[in-house]
């Protein structure tokens, strides 16, 4: 009840009106309507100041001409009367009866269209006439009305007999004019034109507002759907250049924002997968350590078994340490805090050092490790420790999967724009379906046996990150039964870069 009264109260109506006037289409209509009304008001003021005085001037000129014309009209009729009797106009009675009064009647009805009065110099009235009733109706039908403000005076000499004359004063008043009717028609026309202009302004304003606000409404709907999660929503092309530019800017913003959102979603998915993989990988060594610990605590093992359990526990602890170190490296790489100590040097040095570091393991497993490097220095800017880590992961991975009696080849090839490192083994190879995933974290393929169980699934992922940090690329080529070949390309920095 209270809400209804508030909405229906004058403040509520004013608030709704104020809110409605904030809309662009309403503002456009109001602006055009205001322009039309201002133009009408200016025209009305201008005509009200100019037209009445103009009509008054015309009426006054017409009255002056009527006074002069009446004198000429009477003089012509006097000539006709004197032609028959030169002394017929000598006496005032005959002059008034035969000439002045009939001529005044005719002038008032047919010539002057107003009241005509003739006076002698002594002020005596000689004749007076007003338009007849019948003519008055005709003139009124034509829009003519008597105007009491109009007065015209004239003076002329009338010859009454040979050698005799009198002076007559002609006064014309209440001349019929169309001044009032004209002003009424003009006012009516202005009102009609104003209403028509207002209607046209409203119509044009509505059309212009719909043409302008229509695209804005579509852009608003597109942005609303985008804000609700439809990241593929884009603004269409618009005919209005400014709105089209705004739509294009919206699309650019939407593209960037959707890319960012999808990147965050991908990072979130990768993080979830990473956490799941870490949890899965940690479960095996933790379960083994728990089993070994419980068996020894219960005293169900002899001395020989206890030594075996301790050896296996040490292996699992080493595996956990290796995994934690690799996870730490990956997290530092992902967060961008894995600094590189880039220095110019001979790339042959870390290649030889990495091969020598794996020589003992290769000898224990009965695998030959062969290195091939150029005779001249291969100068490049690189981080020596990271290159050693990269080669250590690749060579160690090759030794792990190469059977006894096999061979691992490490080759360095120098070129003008880049240096190429190749690590090739004679292991069982990688199925074609798994080649695209060998650099994924915790992926160890479908190989079975001790080699797969001993890995952490992080070595190749770290290797790829190190190569990419050096601005290079790493590729793998393999087939089942033919071994695997990893090719790393490290570009040289161009001069001035």
C-alpha positions, 0 to 999 in steps of 0.5 A: 500500500505504501509502495503504491502510494509512493509510485502514484504520488507526484514525487514518484511521477517526477522521478519516473519522468526524470528517469525517462528523460535520461533515455537517448531516444526521449532526449532526441525527440524532446530536442527536435520538438523544442527546436520546432516550438522555438521556431514557431515562437520566433515566427509568431513574435516576428509576425506579431510585430511586423504584420499588424503594422504592415497591414495598418500601413496598407489600410491607411494608404488605401484610405488616403487613396479613397479620399482622393479618389472620391474627390475625383469621382465627384468632380467627374459627376459635377462636369456631367451635371454642368454640361446640361446646366452650368448653374445647377450646382450653385445652390447648396440644396441642389448641390447636395441633393443632385451631386454630393449625396448620390456621389457619396453613396456610390463612393461608399458602396462601390469605390471606397468601401467605407464611411464617406463624409463631405464638409464645407469649410465652415464645418457644415456637413454636405453629405455622409454615406456608409456601405449598404447592408447588402454590400456589407454582407458581401464584404464580410463574406470576403473577410472585410471588416470596418476598421475604426482606427483608419481615418483619411482626409482630403481637400478639393475645390468644386466648381459650382458655376462659371466663375464660382467654386466651393472648397470641400473637405473629404473625410473617410473613416471605418474603411473595410479591411481584411486586417483582422481576418488576415491576422486570424488566418495567419495565427491559425496557419502558424498554429497549424504549421507549429502543430505540423512541425511538432508532429514532424519533429516527433516523427523524425526524432523517433525515427532518428532515435530508433536508428541511433538507439537501435544499434546501441540496444543491440550492442547493449544486448551483446554486452549483456550476453557476454557479461552473462558468460557467453564468451563467443558473443560479438557485436554485429556491424552497424551502419552508423560509423561511430557506433560501428567503431564502438562495436569493433572496440567492444569486439576487440575487448571481448576477444582479449577478455575471452582469451584471458578467461580461456587461458585462466580456465586452461591454467585451472584445468592444468593445475587440477590435472597437475595436482591429481597427477602429483597425488597419484605419483606420490601415492606409490612411494608413500604406500611402499614406505608405509608398508616397509615401516609397518612390517619392521615395526611389527617385527615380522622380518629378519635381518636380511629382509630388513636390509632389503626393505631399507634399500627399497625405502632409500630408493623410494626416498630418492625418488621422492627427492627427485620428484620434489626437485623436479616439481620445484623446478617446474613451479619456478619455470611456470611462475617465471622465477627460474633465472637463466645465467646466460653467457657466451661460451663453447657449447661443446663443453656442457655436451662433453660434461653431460656425457661424462656424467652418464658414462658410469651408469651407461657402463653398469648397464652395458650401453655404449654412449657415443658423442660427436662434436665439431672440432671447432668451438660452437660459440653460443649464449646459454645457461651452462647448468640448465643445458647440463640439466637438459642433456642429463634428462635426455641422456638419462631417459635414453639410458633408462629405455635402451636395453643392454648392448644398445647405444646412445648417441649425443651429437652437436651440429653447428650451423650459421643461425643455430646449433643443433643437439641430437640425442638418439637411442636404440631403445624400443621406440615410442608408439606414434599415438604417444608422440604428441604427449611425451613432453606432458607432465607425468606421462610415461607412455605404455612401456612396462617394466622397471624403466617405467616404474623408476621414472617421475614423468617430469624429465621431458617436461623440464627439458622442453621448458629449458629449451623454450627458455633459451628460445629454441625448439625440441622435437621427437621422432620415433617408431616402435622397434627403431629407437627415439631421436630428440632434436634440440635447436638453439638459435644464435642471437642476432647482432643488435637484438 
